[in-house]
Amino acid sequence: MQRGISTHVFLSHRLHPGLLDDLRRAGAATVELFAARHHFDYTDRALVREIATWFRDTGLTATLHQPIFTREQSENWSRHVTPTLSLIALEKVHRIEAMDEVKRALESAEQIPLKAMTLHLGLKDDPWDERAIENSLTAIEHIHTFARPLGVKVLLENLQNDVTTPEHLLEILHVGHFDDVGVTLDVGHANLSDSGLDHAVELLRSRIGELHVHDNNGLRDEHLWPGSGTIDWTQFMRLATTLPKEIPGILEIAYDLGDSVDAVVRRGMESFFVQDRLEETLGEPQ
C-alpha cells in the first residue's frame, strides 16, 4: 500500500503549494486533492497551474475527490455545512448541477496529472431502488466518457447508503459494463456497515484502485487518525497486504479535529511509521 494523504485534513484552508509541501513532509507519495471551491478552487486557472507545477516538480502522484458541496455552499462554507451535491438526486436539475460541477473539477486534469477520481453515488442514507440504479448508470457513463480522454480513472466509493454497498457497487458496474471503472474502498465507512471491512475487501478486491484510510468508534463517521478509534489496524493491514502494492492508502482525516499544520505532519509520519512496521511484521515468515 502506497503512502497517501488527502487535502481534506486542510479543508478549512485555501490550498497552496506550502500545504502540499507539508503533506509531502509527512511522508505522502500520493496526495488526493479534495475538490471544494473554498479549498481547492478548480475553477481558478492560475491556482491549477501552480498546483500542476508542484506535482510535476515533486513527482508525487495526484488523485482527485469529486466536489460534494454546491457552488453556493462553497462560497458560504463553514465547518457545519452538510454536503448536498448528488449525482443521483431525485430532481433532474440537481443532477445536472452535480454533473456540471464534477466535470469542472475534472477539467483540472488538463494540467494536473491526475491518476484517478473518487466518485460519490448519492448522499448518506439514500435508498437502493430503480431510480438510484438508473441515475447511477447515467452519471457513471457521462463522467467516465469525460474522464477517459484526460487519462483519469473513475473510482466509486462505498458510502453510508444502500446504493453503494459492496454488492450494489458490483451490480452497477456489471449492469453498466464498466470494465475499467474501479472502487475506492473507504475503510471507515466499511467499519460502520452491517457486513464489515473483511467482507468489503474480499468482495471488491479485483476492483479496488484506492483506499480511504481513517478510524471511528463504530457509531458514526468521524474520520479519525488510525489508532484513535476501534478499527483493528493489524487485521486491516493483513487485508491490505493481499492487495497490489501500488494501490494508494489515502489518509482522509477530519478537518475539524483542531490539529495544527505541524500536528498534521507529525500524525501523518506516525501513521506511516505504524503502517510500514505492520507491513514488515506481516511479511515476515511465521
VENMO-V627297 format. One line per field, one symbol per residue. phi: phi as a letter, one per 30 degrees, with the letter a starting at -180 (. if undefined). Layout:
phi=???
This chain:
phi=.ddabcdedcedcddaedddedddddjdcbbcdddbedccddcddddeddddddddddiddcbbcedbcdeddddbdbdcdcebdbdbeddeddddedddddddddddddcddddabdcccjceiddcadddddddddddeddddddeddicddbccdccbddcdeddddddddddhddcccbcdddddddddddidedddddcedcdcabccacacicbdchddejcbcdddddddddddcceddddcddccedcdiddedddddddddddddeddddddddded
